[in-house]
Amino acid sequence: MSDIAGELARVREAFDKPTLRLLDRKWAPFVLAVFKSSFSRDRRSVQSDLLHTQVDAYLADLRTVGADVPKGNGRALCVQWMNDQWLYRETGEGDEEYYSLTSHALEALLLVDGLSRDRALISESRLTTIVDTVRHRATEANPDREERIRRLDAQIADATLERERLVDGGEIITATDDQMFEGYANLVDLISQLPSDFKRVEESVAAMHRQIINDFRGEERPISEVLDEYLQKTDTLMSSTAEGRAFEGAFALLRNDALLQDIKDDFQAILDHPFAAKLTPGERRNFLGTVGVIRKGINDVLTQRTGLTTTLREHIVNHDVVKDRELERLLREINKELATWMQTAGPRSTVTAELMPGGLEIDHLREKFYDPRSHTPPPPLADVSQDAPPPPSLVEMRTQGGPLLDDMRSAMVTAFTAGGAASVGDAFNDLEAAMRRPVEILGVLQLATQLDAVERAKLVEVFETIRPDGSQRRFEVPRIILEPHDTAALSALSYGTDID
């Protein structure tokens, strides 16, 4: 009998998962394009208000070129994607909310990246990796001592033969550019799967956290039972799932400083090969940052585990067993008295019981005795209106006030879109004198902070300011460079788009 029914059920189950639901939607290209533009390996999370503004800017840009985009603003779309389990929102430092991609969204991006590559990954490097892995696992799986010794002897003989050839002055055969490029592509494909693997472990720990909190709040199960289940799930998570085993392996790798240093040296040796000249600076930076990706994934999982352990400790410390026993004893006595009362009470009998003690019938408590001096009016004020200076004009008050955010935002957008400004300081120094007050620097920094552009600043530059009285002063400020998406976000704010 054909097993097509079982295969159909498994395929339907796969399509019900958020990963394939994302790829199967009408707006899947738009959603994935937003995720690729807003998130990266170096930018795992984005402040919620900033992401809302960026999505609004993307929608506006695509509408100007006639592209079909979904309805709604950035905030509504982000909330919808969060409900579809493609975005995860969490609270960071300072009670600010941040968005990050879930493992389902990372898997969808990985599939799209794999399909968009021009080169095929079925190469000599990929097959060599498979053969080496199969040979290594077969050796570990074989319980025959003689067979394992034979394999080790063969490896030692091959290595010894190659060493003697090199010692005797034999030719050093280096890999060609094509071979190195195939191996590099194979490594990049394997490395790109790491973030989604770590994210699945993090989400599993977060799900355990939510379940244990619900069990504690429900108080329907003993604490010992909840703790036993937590320990069992922790062991199962790290030993019986592929993600958990990957996490344990990566964690063991980071504990070995010598091996970690060897891996970094090996990455650098690969990039020292002539083939690496064809790689872009971004590809080289991402390849060298592989250890950082592993370290970041492990830290995220450990943070989730720390939060779960903290919840358990706080509940155990704050849970008062004595009060629980007193409450249980009181309820038992109430049940006993209720059974005695029911022997003589009728079907509609009631008992009036006060849950809280009554209050005292006192409207006000005297705090002090009456003092006639308290009601003596103050002496009249002298009329000095004739000595008052003339009131300042609106223009004079604006020169002494705070930064002109709207004018500065429009000036920055114009400077970077039409003026070709190299940096925010370059644009500031070209403004008219009325816009170069020292306080306007605070307005510039406020606008840059909304875009997370200050965090990217590495150098400083000089802002030449002009006070309302004509005096000048120079300030050293972080050198801020606005990217195209930052300018688009500022432009959206200038045209009245809601930042939420």
The 8 nearest C-alpha neighbors of each residue, nearest first, counted from 0:
[[1, 2, 3, 4, 5, 6, 7, 8],
 [0, 2, 3, 4, 5, 6, 7, 8],
 [3, 1, 4, 5, 6, 0, 7, 8],
 [4, 2, 6, 5, 1, 7, 8, 0],
 [5, 3, 7, 2, 6, 8, 1, 9],
 [6, 4, 8, 7, 3, 2, 9, 10],
 [5, 7, 3, 9, 8, 4, 10, 2],
 [8, 6, 4, 10, 5, 9, 3, 11],
 [7, 9, 5, 11, 6, 10, 12, 4],
 [8, 10, 12, 6, 11, 7, 13, 5],
 [11, 9, 13, 7, 12, 8, 6, 14],
 [12, 10, 14, 8, 13, 9, 7, 15],
 [11, 13, 9, 15, 10, 14, 8, 16],
 [14, 12, 10, 11, 15, 16, 9, 19],
 [15, 13, 11, 19, 16, 12, 20, 10],
 [14, 16, 12, 13, 11, 20, 17, 19],
 [15, 17, 14, 13, 18, 19, 20, 12],
 [18, 16, 20, 19, 103, 21, 84, 15],
 [19, 17, 103, 21, 20, 16, 107, 104],
 [20, 18, 22, 14, 21, 17, 16, 23],
 [21, 19, 17, 23, 18, 22, 14, 16],
 [20, 22, 19, 18, 23, 24, 27, 17],
 [21, 23, 19, 27, 20, 24, 18, 107],
 [22, 24, 20, 21, 19, 25, 27, 14],
 [25, 23, 27, 26, 21, 22, 20, 28],
 [26, 24, 27, 23, 28, 22, 29, 21],
 [25, 27, 29, 24, 28, 30, 69, 68],
 [26, 28, 30, 24, 29, 22, 25, 21],
 [29, 27, 31, 30, 26, 32, 25, 22],
 [28, 30, 32, 26, 27, 31, 33, 68],
 [31, 29, 27, 33, 32, 28, 26, 34],
 [30, 32, 34, 28, 33, 29, 27, 35],
 [31, 33, 29, 35, 34, 30, 28, 36],
 [34, 32, 36, 30, 31, 35, 37, 29],
 [33, 35, 31, 37, 32, 36, 38, 30],
 [36, 34, 32, 33, 38, 37, 31, 39],
 [37, 35, 33, 34, 38, 32, 39, 31],
 [36, 38, 34, 35, 33, 39, 50, 45],
 [39, 37, 42, 35, 34, 43, 36, 44],
 [40, 38, 42, 41, 43, 35, 37, 36],
 [39, 41, 42, 43, 38, 292, 285, 194],
 [40, 42, 39, 43, 38, 292, 285, 44],
 [43, 41, 39, 38, 40, 44, 45, 37],
 [42, 44, 38, 99, 39, 40, 41, 45],
 [45, 43, 99, 98, 42, 97, 46, 38],
 [46, 44, 98, 97, 47, 50, 99, 49],
 [45, 47, 97, 49, 48, 96, 98, 50],
 [48, 46, 97, 50, 49, 96, 98, 45],
 [49, 47, 51, 50, 499, 46, 52, 498],
 [48, 50, 52, 46, 51, 47, 53, 450],
 [51, 49, 53, 47, 52, 48, 54, 45],
 [52, 50, 73, 74, 48, 54, 49, 53],
 [53, 51, 55, 49, 498, 50, 54, 488],
 [52, 54, 50, 56, 55, 51, 488, 49],
 [53, 55, 73, 57, 51, 56, 52, 50],
 [56, 54, 73, 52, 58, 53, 57, 72],
 [55, 57, 53, 59, 54, 58, 488, 487],
 [58, 56, 54, 60, 59, 55, 61, 53],
 [59, 57, 55, 61, 56, 60, 62, 54],
 [58, 60, 56, 62, 57, 61, 55, 63],
 [61, 59, 57, 63, 62, 58, 56, 64],
 [62, 60, 66, 58, 64, 63, 59, 57],
 [61, 63, 65, 59, 64, 66, 60, 58],
 [62, 64, 60, 61, 65, 59, 66, 58],
 [65, 63, 61, 62, 66, 60, 59, 67],
 [64, 66, 62, 63, 61, 67, 68, 60],
 [67, 65, 61, 62, 64, 68, 63, 60],
 [66, 68, 65, 69, 62, 61, 26, 29],
 [67, 69, 66, 70, 58, 62, 61, 29],
 [70, 68, 71, 26, 67, 58, 29, 76],
 [69, 71, 68, 72, 76, 58, 75, 67],
 [72, 70, 75, 76, 69, 73, 74, 55],
 [73, 71, 75, 74, 55, 76, 70, 54],
 [72, 74, 51, 54, 55, 76, 75, 77],
 [73, 75, 51, 77, 76, 72, 499, 78],
 [76, 74, 78, 72, 77, 73, 71, 79],
 [75, 77, 79, 73, 78, 74, 80, 72],
 [78, 76, 80, 74, 79, 75, 81, 73],
 [79, 77, 81, 75, 76, 80, 74, 82],
 [78, 80, 76, 82, 81, 77, 75, 83],
 [81, 79, 83, 77, 82, 85, 78, 86],
 [80, 82, 86, 78, 84, 83, 79, 85],
 [83, 81, 79, 84, 80, 78, 85, 86],
 [82, 84, 80, 81, 85, 79, 17, 86],
 [85, 83, 81, 82, 86, 80, 17, 101],
 [84, 86, 104, 101, 80, 81, 83, 100],
 [87, 85, 81, 100, 101, 84, 80, 99],
 [86, 88, 99, 98, 81, 101, 100, 89],
 [89, 87, 98, 97, 99, 96, 86, 90],
 [88, 90, 97, 96, 91, 87, 98, 99],
 [89, 91, 96, 95, 94, 97, 92, 88],
 [92, 90, 95, 94, 96, 93, 89, 97],
 [91, 93, 94, 95, 90, 96, 97, 89],
 [92, 94, 95, 91, 90, 96, 97, 46],
 [95, 93, 92, 90, 91, 96, 89, 97],
 [96, 94, 93, 91, 90, 92, 97, 46],
 [95, 97, 90, 89, 47, 91, 46, 94],
 [96, 98, 46, 47, 45, 89, 88, 44],
 [99, 97, 88, 45, 44, 87, 47, 46],
 [98, 100, 44, 87, 86, 43, 88, 101],
 [101, 99, 86, 104, 87, 85, 105, 102],
 [102, 100, 85, 103, 104, 86, 87, 105],
 [101, 103, 195, 105, 198, 104, 199, 106],
 [104, 102, 18, 106, 101, 105, 17, 85],
 [103, 105, 107, 85, 101, 106, 102, 100],
 [106, 104, 102, 108, 107, 103, 195, 109],
 [107, 105, 109, 103, 104, 108, 102, 195],
 [106, 108, 104, 110, 109, 105, 18, 103],
 [109, 107, 111, 105, 106, 110, 112, 104],
 [108, 110, 106, 112, 107, 111, 105, 113],
 [111, 109, 113, 107, 108, 112, 106, 114],
 [110, 112, 108, 114, 113, 109, 115, 107],
 [113, 111, 115, 109, 110, 114, 108, 116],
 [112, 114, 110, 111, 115, 116, 109, 188],
 [113, 115, 111, 112, 116, 110, 117, 109],
 [116, 114, 112, 113, 111, 117, 110, 118],
 [117, 115, 118, 113, 114, 112, 119, 111],
 [116, 118, 115, 119, 114, 113, 120, 112],
 [119, 117, 116, 120, 184, 121, 115, 181],
 [120, 118, 121, 117, 122, 116, 181, 184],
 [119, 121, 122, 118, 185, 125, 184, 181],
 [122, 120, 119, 125, 123, 126, 124, 185],
 [121, 123, 125, 124, 120, 126, 181, 119],
 [122, 124, 126, 125, 127, 121, 181, 178],
 [125, 123, 182, 127, 122, 126, 181, 128],
 [124, 126, 128, 122, 127, 123, 185, 121],
 [127, 125, 129, 123, 128, 124, 130, 122],
 [128, 126, 124, 130, 129, 125, 123, 131],
 [127, 129, 125, 131, 126, 130, 132, 124],
 [128, 130, 126, 132, 127, 131, 133, 125],
 [129, 131, 127, 133, 132, 128, 134, 126],
 [132, 130, 134, 128, 133, 129, 127, 135],
 [131, 133, 135, 129, 134, 130, 128, 136],
 [134, 132, 130, 136, 135, 131, 137, 129],
 [133, 135, 137, 131, 132, 136, 130, 138],
 [136, 134, 132, 138, 133, 137, 131, 139],
 [137, 135, 139, 133, 138, 134, 140, 132],
 [138, 136, 140, 134, 139, 135, 133, 141],
 [137, 139, 135, 136, 141, 140, 147, 134],
 [138, 140, 136, 137, 141, 135, 142, 147],
 [141, 139, 137, 138, 136, 142, 135, 143],
 [140, 142, 138, 143, 139, 137, 147, 146],
 [143, 141, 144, 140, 139, 147, 146, 138],
 [144, 142, 146, 141, 145, 147, 148, 140],
 [143, 145, 147, 146, 142, 148, 141, 149],
 [146, 144, 148, 147, 143, 149, 150, 142],
 [147, 145, 149, 143, 148, 144, 150, 141],
 [146, 148, 150, 144, 149, 145, 138, 151],
 [147, 149, 145, 151, 146, 150, 152, 144],
 [150, 148, 146, 152, 147, 151, 145, 153],
 [149, 151, 153, 147, 152, 148, 146, 154],
 [150, 152, 148, 154, 153, 149, 155, 147],
 [153, 151, 155, 149, 150, 154, 156, 148],
 [154, 152, 156, 150, 151, 155, 157, 149],
 [153, 155, 151, 157, 156, 152, 158, 150],
 [154, 156, 152, 158, 153, 157, 159, 151],
 [157, 155, 159, 153, 154, 158, 152, 160],
 [158, 156, 160, 154, 159, 155, 153, 161],
 [157, 159, 155, 161, 160, 156, 162, 154],
 [160, 158, 162, 156, 161, 157, 155, 163],
 [159, 161, 157, 163, 162, 158, 156, 164],
 [160, 162, 164, 158, 159, 163, 157, 165],
 [163, 161, 159, 165, 164, 160, 166, 158],
 [164, 162, 166, 160, 165, 161, 167, 159],
 [165, 163, 161, 167, 169, 162, 166, 160],
 [164, 166, 169, 168, 162, 167, 163, 161],
 [165, 167, 163, 168, 164, 162, 169, 161],
 [168, 166, 164, 165, 169, 163, 162, 170],
 [169, 167, 165, 166, 170, 164, 171, 163],
 [168, 170, 165, 164, 167, 171, 166, 163],
 [169, 171, 172, 168, 165, 164, 173, 167],
 [172, 170, 173, 169, 165, 168, 164, 174],
 [171, 173, 170, 174, 169, 175, 165, 161],
 [174, 172, 171, 175, 170, 272, 176, 179],
 [173, 175, 178, 179, 176, 172, 177, 272],
 [174, 176, 178, 177, 179, 173, 274, 180],
 [175, 177, 274, 179, 178, 180, 174, 273],
 [178, 176, 180, 175, 179, 181, 274, 174],
 [177, 179, 181, 175, 180, 176, 174, 182],
 [180, 178, 182, 176, 181, 177, 183, 175],
 [179, 181, 183, 177, 182, 178, 176, 184],
 [182, 180, 184, 178, 183, 179, 124, 177],
 [183, 181, 124, 185, 179, 180, 184, 186],
 [182, 184, 180, 186, 185, 181, 179, 187],
 [185, 183, 187, 181, 182, 186, 180, 188],
 [184, 186, 182, 188, 183, 187, 125, 181],
 [187, 185, 183, 189, 188, 184, 190, 182],
 [188, 186, 190, 184, 189, 185, 191, 183],
 [189, 187, 185, 191, 186, 190, 184, 192],
 [188, 190, 186, 187, 191, 192, 185, 193],
 [191, 189, 187, 192, 193, 188, 186, 289],
 [192, 190, 188, 189, 193, 187, 194, 109],
 [191, 193, 190, 189, 195, 194, 196, 188],
 [192, 194, 196, 190, 191, 195, 197, 189],
 [195, 193, 197, 196, 192, 198, 296, 191],
 [194, 196, 102, 198, 105, 197, 193, 192],
 [197, 195, 193, 199, 198, 194, 242, 192],
 [196, 198, 200, 194, 296, 199, 195, 201],
 [197, 199, 195, 201, 102, 196, 200, 194],
 [200, 198, 202, 196, 201, 197, 102, 203],
 [199, 201, 203, 197, 198, 202, 242, 243],
 [202, 200, 300, 198, 204, 199, 203, 205],
 [203, 201, 205, 199, 204, 200, 198, 206],
 [204, 202, 200, 206, 205, 201, 199, 207],
 [203, 205, 207, 201, 206, 202, 208, 303],
 [204, 206, 208, 202, 207, 203, 201, 209],
 [207, 205, 203, 209, 208, 204, 202, 210],
 [208, 206, 204, 210, 205, 209, 211, 203],
 [209, 207, 205, 206, 211, 307, 210, 204],
 [208, 210, 212, 206, 207, 211, 213, 205],
 [211, 209, 207, 213, 212, 208, 206, 214],
 [210, 212, 214, 208, 213, 209, 207, 215],
 [213, 211, 215, 209, 214, 210, 216, 208],
 [212, 214, 216, 210, 211, 215, 217, 209],
 [215, 213, 211, 217, 212, 216, 210, 218],
 [216, 214, 212, 218, 213, 217, 211, 222],
 [215, 217, 213, 218, 214, 212, 219, 211],
 [216, 218, 214, 219, 215, 213, 220, 212],
 [219, 217, 215, 216, 220, 214, 221, 222],
 [220, 218, 217, 221, 214, 215, 216, 222],
 [219, 221, 218, 222, 224, 214, 225, 217],
 [222, 220, 224, 223, 225, 219, 218, 215],
 [221, 223, 225, 224, 226, 220, 215, 315],
 [224, 222, 226, 221, 225, 227, 220, 228],
 [223, 225, 227, 221, 222, 226, 228, 220],
 [224, 226, 222, 228, 223, 227, 229, 221],
 [227, 225, 229, 223, 228, 224, 222, 230],
 [228, 226, 224, 230, 229, 225, 223, 231],
 [227, 229, 231, 225, 226, 230, 232, 224],
 [230, 228, 226, 232, 227, 231, 233, 225],
 [231, 229, 233, 227, 232, 228, 226, 234],
 [230, 232, 228, 234, 233, 229, 227, 235],
 [231, 233, 235, 229, 234, 230, 236, 228],
 [232, 234, 230, 236, 231, 235, 229, 237],
 [235, 233, 231, 232, 237, 236, 238, 230],
 [236, 234, 232, 238, 239, 233, 237, 231],
 [237, 235, 233, 243, 234, 238, 232, 240],
 [236, 238, 243, 234, 235, 244, 239, 233],
 [237, 239, 235, 244, 236, 240, 243, 234],
 [238, 240, 235, 236, 237, 241, 243, 244],
 [241, 239, 243, 242, 238, 236, 244, 237],
 [240, 242, 244, 243, 245, 239, 238, 237],
 [243, 241, 245, 240, 244, 196, 200, 246],
 [242, 244, 237, 246, 240, 245, 241, 236],
 [243, 245, 247, 241, 246, 242, 237, 238],
 [246, 244, 242, 248, 243, 247, 249, 241],
 [245, 247, 243, 249, 244, 248, 250, 242],
 [248, 246, 250, 244, 249, 245, 251, 243],
 [249, 247, 245, 251, 246, 250, 244, 252],
 [248, 250, 252, 246, 251, 247, 245, 253],
 [249, 251, 247, 253, 252, 248, 246, 254],
 [252, 250, 248, 254, 249, 253, 247, 255],
 [253, 251, 249, 250, 255, 254, 248, 259],
 [252, 254, 250, 255, 251, 249, 259, 256],
 [253, 255, 251, 252, 256, 250, 259, 249],
 [256, 254, 253, 252, 258, 257, 259, 251],
 [257, 255, 259, 258, 254, 260, 253, 252],
 [256, 258, 260, 259, 255, 261, 262, 254],
 [259, 257, 261, 260, 255, 256, 262, 252],
 [260, 258, 256, 262, 261, 257, 255, 263],
 [259, 261, 263, 257, 262, 258, 256, 264],
 [262, 260, 258, 264, 259, 263, 265, 257],
 [261, 263, 265, 259, 264, 260, 266, 258],
 [264, 262, 260, 266, 265, 261, 267, 259],
 [263, 265, 261, 267, 262, 266, 268, 260],
 [266, 264, 268, 262, 267, 263, 261, 269],
 [267, 265, 263, 269, 268, 264, 262, 287],
 [266, 268, 264, 270, 265, 269, 271, 263],
 [269, 267, 265, 271, 270, 266, 264, 272],
 [268, 270, 266, 267, 271, 272, 265, 275],
 [269, 271, 267, 275, 272, 268, 266, 283],
 [270, 272, 268, 269, 267, 273, 275, 274],
 [271, 273, 270, 274, 269, 275, 268, 179],
 [274, 272, 275, 276, 271, 176, 270, 277],
 [273, 275, 176, 276, 272, 277, 180, 179],
 [276, 274, 270, 277, 278, 273, 272, 271],
 [275, 277, 274, 278, 273, 279, 272, 270],
 [278, 276, 275, 274, 279, 273, 180, 280],
 [279, 277, 275, 276, 282, 283, 280, 274],
 [278, 280, 282, 281, 283, 277, 276, 275],
 [281, 279, 283, 282, 284, 278, 285, 276],
 [280, 282, 284, 279, 283, 285, 278, 286],
 [283, 281, 285, 279, 284, 280, 278, 286],
 [282, 284, 286, 280, 281, 285, 287, 279],
 [283, 285, 281, 287, 282, 286, 288, 280],
 [284, 286, 288, 282, 287, 283, 281, 289],
 [287, 285, 283, 288, 284, 289, 282, 187],
 [286, 288, 284, 285, 289, 283, 266, 267],
 [289, 287, 285, 291, 286, 290, 284, 292],
 [290, 288, 292, 291, 287, 286, 293, 285],
 [289, 291, 293, 292, 288, 294, 287, 263],
 [290, 292, 294, 288, 289, 293, 295, 287],
 [293, 291, 289, 295, 290, 294, 296, 288],
 [294, 292, 290, 296, 291, 295, 297, 289],
 [293, 295, 291, 297, 292, 296, 290, 298],
 [296, 294, 298, 292, 297, 293, 291, 299],
 [297, 295, 299, 293, 197, 298, 294, 292],
 [296, 298, 300, 294, 299, 295, 301, 293],
 [297, 299, 301, 295, 300, 296, 302, 294],
 [300, 298, 302, 296, 297, 301, 295, 303],
 [301, 299, 201, 303, 297, 302, 298, 304],
 [300, 302, 304, 298, 303, 299, 305, 297],
 [303, 301, 305, 299, 300, 304, 298, 306],
 [302, 304, 306, 300, 301, 305, 204, 307],
 [305, 303, 301, 307, 306, 302, 308, 300],
 [306, 304, 302, 308, 307, 303, 301, 309],
 [307, 305, 309, 303, 304, 308, 302, 310],
 [306, 308, 304, 310, 305, 208, 309, 303],
 [307, 309, 305, 311, 310, 306, 304, 312],
 [310, 308, 306, 312, 311, 307, 313, 305],
 [311, 309, 307, 313, 308, 312, 314, 306],
 [310, 312, 308, 314, 309, 313, 315, 307],
 [311, 313, 309, 315, 314, 310, 316, 308],
 [314, 312, 316, 310, 315, 311, 317, 309],
 [313, 315, 317, 311, 312, 316, 318, 310],
 [314, 316, 312, 318, 313, 317, 311, 222],
 [317, 315, 313, 314, 318, 312, 319, 311],
 [318, 316, 314, 315, 313, 319, 312, 320],
 [317, 319, 315, 316, 314, 320, 313, 323],
 [320, 318, 321, 322, 317, 323, 316, 315],
 [319, 321, 323, 322, 318, 324, 325, 317],
 [322, 320, 324, 323, 319, 325, 326, 318],
 [323, 321, 325, 324, 320, 319, 326, 327],
 [322, 324, 320, 326, 321, 325, 327, 319],
 [323, 325, 327, 321, 322, 326, 328, 320],
 [326, 324, 322, 328, 327, 323, 329, 321],
 [327, 325, 329, 323, 328, 324, 322, 330],
 [326, 328, 324, 330, 325, 329, 323, 331],
 [329, 327, 331, 325, 326, 330, 324, 332],
 [330, 328, 326, 332, 331, 327, 325, 333],
 [329, 331, 333, 327, 332, 328, 326, 334],
 [330, 332, 328, 334, 329, 333, 327, 335],
 [331, 333, 335, 329, 334, 330, 336, 328],
 [334, 332, 330, 336, 335, 331, 337, 329],
 [333, 335, 337, 331, 332, 336, 338, 330],
 [334, 336, 332, 338, 337, 333, 331, 339],
 [337, 335, 339, 333, 338, 334, 340, 332],
 [338, 336, 334, 340, 335, 339, 333, 341],
 [337, 339, 341, 335, 336, 340, 334, 342],
 [340, 338, 336, 337, 341, 342, 335, 343],
 [339, 341, 337, 342, 338, 343, 344, 336],
 [342, 340, 344, 338, 343, 339, 337, 345],
 [341, 343, 340, 339, 344, 338, 345, 337],
 [344, 342, 341, 340, 345, 339, 338, 348],
 [345, 343, 341, 348, 340, 342, 346, 347],
 [344, 346, 348, 347, 343, 341, 342, 349],
 [345, 347, 348, 344, 341, 349, 343, 342],
 [348, 346, 345, 349, 344, 350, 341, 343],
 [347, 349, 345, 346, 344, 350, 341, 343],
 [350, 348, 347, 351, 344, 345, 346, 352],
 [349, 351, 352, 348, 340, 353, 344, 347],
 [350, 352, 349, 353, 354, 348, 355, 347],
 [351, 353, 350, 354, 355, 349, 356, 357],
 [354, 352, 355, 356, 351, 357, 350, 358],
 [353, 355, 352, 356, 357, 351, 350, 358],
 [354, 356, 353, 357, 352, 358, 351, 359],
 [357, 355, 353, 358, 354, 359, 352, 360],
 [358, 356, 355, 359, 353, 360, 354, 352],
 [357, 359, 360, 356, 361, 355, 362, 353],
 [360, 358, 361, 357, 362, 356, 363, 364],
 [359, 361, 358, 362, 357, 363, 364, 356],
 [362, 360, 359, 363, 364, 358, 365, 357],
 [363, 361, 360, 364, 359, 365, 358, 366],
 [362, 364, 361, 365, 366, 360, 359, 367],
 [363, 365, 366, 362, 361, 367, 360, 359],
 [366, 364, 367, 363, 368, 369, 362, 361],
 [365, 367, 364, 368, 363, 369, 370, 362],
 [368, 366, 365, 369, 370, 364, 373, 363],
 [369, 367, 370, 366, 365, 371, 373, 364],
 [368, 370, 371, 367, 373, 372, 366, 374],
 [369, 371, 372, 373, 368, 374, 367, 375],
 [372, 370, 373, 374, 369, 375, 368, 376],
 [371, 373, 375, 374, 370, 376, 369, 377],
 [372, 374, 371, 370, 375, 369, 376, 377],
 [373, 375, 372, 371, 376, 370, 377, 369],
 [376, 374, 372, 373, 377, 371, 378, 370],
 [377, 375, 374, 378, 373, 379, 372, 371],
 [376, 378, 379, 375, 380, 374, 373, 372],
 [379, 377, 380, 376, 375, 381, 374, 382],
 [380, 378, 377, 381, 376, 382, 375, 383],
 [379, 381, 382, 378, 377, 383, 384, 376],
 [380, 382, 383, 379, 384, 378, 385, 386],
 [381, 383, 384, 380, 385, 386, 379, 387],
 [384, 382, 385, 386, 381, 387, 380, 388],
 [383, 385, 387, 386, 382, 388, 381, 389],
 [384, 386, 383, 387, 382, 388, 389, 381],
 [387, 385, 384, 383, 388, 382, 389, 381],
 [386, 388, 384, 385, 389, 383, 390, 382],
 [389, 387, 390, 386, 385, 391, 384, 383],
 [388, 390, 391, 387, 392, 386, 385, 384],
 [391, 389, 388, 392, 387, 393, 396, 395],
 [392, 390, 395, 396, 389, 393, 394, 388],
 [391, 393, 395, 394, 396, 390, 397, 389],
 [394, 392, 396, 395, 397, 391, 398, 390],
 [393, 395, 397, 392, 396, 398, 391, 399],
 [396, 394, 398, 392, 397, 393, 391, 399],
 [397, 395, 393, 399, 398, 394, 400, 392],
 [396, 398, 400, 394, 399, 395, 393, 401],
 [397, 399, 395, 396, 400, 467, 394, 433],
 [398, 400, 396, 397, 395, 401, 467, 394],
 [401, 399, 397, 398, 396, 402, 438, 403],
 [400, 402, 438, 403, 399, 439, 397, 398],
 [403, 401, 439, 442, 438, 404, 400, 441],
 [402, 404, 406, 405, 407, 401, 439, 442],
 [403, 405, 407, 406, 402, 442, 408, 443],
 [404, 406, 408, 407, 403, 409, 493, 410],
 [405, 407, 409, 408, 404, 403, 410, 434],
 [406, 408, 410, 404, 409, 405, 403, 411],
 [409, 407, 405, 411, 410, 406, 404, 412],
 [410, 408, 412, 406, 407, 411, 413, 493],
 [409, 411, 407, 413, 408, 412, 414, 406],
 [412, 410, 414, 408, 413, 409, 407, 415],
 [413, 411, 409, 415, 414, 410, 486, 416],
 [412, 414, 410, 416, 411, 417, 415, 409],
 [413, 415, 418, 411, 412, 420, 417, 416],
 [416, 414, 420, 419, 412, 413, 418, 417],
 [417, 415, 413, 414, 412, 418, 419, 486],
 [418, 416, 413, 414, 419, 415, 412, 420],
 [417, 419, 414, 420, 415, 416, 413, 426],
 [418, 420, 415, 417, 414, 416, 421, 426],
 [419, 421, 415, 426, 414, 418, 422, 425],
 [420, 422, 425, 419, 480, 423, 426, 415],
 [423, 421, 480, 425, 424, 420, 479, 426],
 [422, 424, 426, 425, 479, 427, 480, 478],
 [425, 423, 427, 426, 422, 462, 428, 460],
 [424, 426, 422, 423, 428, 427, 420, 421],
 [425, 427, 423, 424, 429, 420, 428, 414],
 [428, 426, 424, 429, 430, 425, 423, 435],
 [427, 429, 425, 426, 430, 463, 424, 462],
 [430, 428, 426, 427, 425, 431, 424, 435],
 [431, 429, 427, 428, 434, 432, 435, 426],
 [430, 432, 433, 434, 429, 435, 428, 427],
 [433, 431, 435, 434, 465, 430, 436, 464],
 [434, 432, 431, 435, 436, 467, 465, 398],
 [433, 435, 432, 431, 436, 430, 439, 407],
 [436, 434, 464, 432, 465, 433, 439, 437],
 [435, 437, 465, 466, 464, 439, 438, 434],
 [438, 436, 439, 464, 440, 435, 466, 465],
 [437, 439, 440, 436, 441, 402, 401, 442],
 [438, 440, 402, 442, 441, 437, 436, 435],
 [441, 439, 443, 438, 442, 437, 444, 436],
 [442, 440, 444, 439, 443, 438, 445, 402],
 [441, 443, 439, 445, 402, 440, 444, 404],
 [442, 444, 440, 446, 445, 441, 447, 439],
 [445, 443, 447, 441, 446, 442, 448, 440],
 [444, 446, 442, 448, 443, 447, 441, 449],
 [445, 447, 443, 449, 444, 448, 442, 450],
 [446, 448, 444, 452, 450, 449, 445, 453],
 [449, 447, 451, 445, 450, 446, 453, 444],
 [448, 450, 446, 447, 451, 445, 49, 452],
 [449, 451, 447, 452, 448, 485, 49, 446],
 [452, 450, 448, 453, 449, 454, 447, 455],
 [451, 453, 447, 450, 455, 454, 448, 479],
 [454, 452, 456, 455, 451, 448, 447, 479],
 [453, 455, 452, 456, 451, 448, 457, 479],
 [454, 456, 453, 452, 457, 451, 479, 480],
 [457, 455, 453, 479, 454, 478, 477, 458],
 [456, 458, 455, 478, 477, 459, 454, 479],
 [459, 457, 478, 477, 456, 460, 479, 476],
 [460, 458, 477, 478, 476, 475, 461, 457],
 [459, 461, 478, 475, 476, 477, 424, 462],
 [460, 462, 475, 474, 476, 463, 473, 424],
 [461, 463, 474, 473, 424, 464, 475, 428],
 [464, 462, 473, 428, 472, 461, 474, 465],
 [465, 463, 435, 472, 436, 437, 471, 473],
 [466, 464, 471, 436, 435, 470, 469, 432],
 [465, 467, 436, 469, 470, 468, 471, 464],
 [468, 466, 469, 398, 465, 436, 433, 470],
 [469, 467, 466, 470, 465, 471, 398, 436],
 [468, 470, 466, 467, 465, 471, 432, 464],
 [471, 469, 466, 465, 468, 472, 467, 464],
 [472, 470, 465, 464, 466, 469, 473, 463],
 [471, 473, 464, 463, 465, 474, 470, 466],
 [472, 474, 463, 462, 464, 461, 475, 471],
 [475, 473, 462, 461, 476, 463, 472, 464],
 [474, 476, 461, 460, 459, 462, 473, 477],
 [475, 477, 459, 460, 474, 461, 478, 462],
 [478, 476, 459, 458, 456, 479, 460, 475],
 [477, 479, 459, 460, 458, 456, 476, 480],
 [480, 478, 456, 423, 422, 477, 453, 452],
 [481, 479, 422, 423, 482, 478, 421, 452],
 [480, 482, 485, 486, 479, 483, 452, 422],
 [481, 483, 485, 484, 486, 480, 452, 487],
 [484, 482, 486, 485, 487, 481, 416, 415],
 [483, 485, 487, 486, 482, 488, 53, 56],
 [486, 484, 488, 482, 487, 483, 481, 450],
 [485, 487, 489, 483, 488, 484, 412, 490],
 [486, 488, 484, 490, 485, 489, 56, 491],
 [487, 489, 491, 485, 490, 486, 56, 53],
 [490, 488, 486, 492, 491, 487, 493, 485],
 [489, 491, 487, 493, 492, 488, 486, 412],
 [490, 492, 488, 494, 489, 496, 493, 56],
 [491, 493, 489, 495, 496, 490, 494, 488],
 [494, 492, 490, 491, 495, 489, 409, 408],
 [495, 493, 491, 492, 496, 490, 489, 497],
 [494, 496, 492, 493, 497, 491, 498, 490],
 [497, 495, 492, 491, 494, 498, 493, 55],
 [498, 496, 499, 495, 492, 52, 491, 55],
 [497, 499, 52, 496, 48, 51, 492, 49],
 [498, 497, 48, 74, 51, 52, 73, 49]]
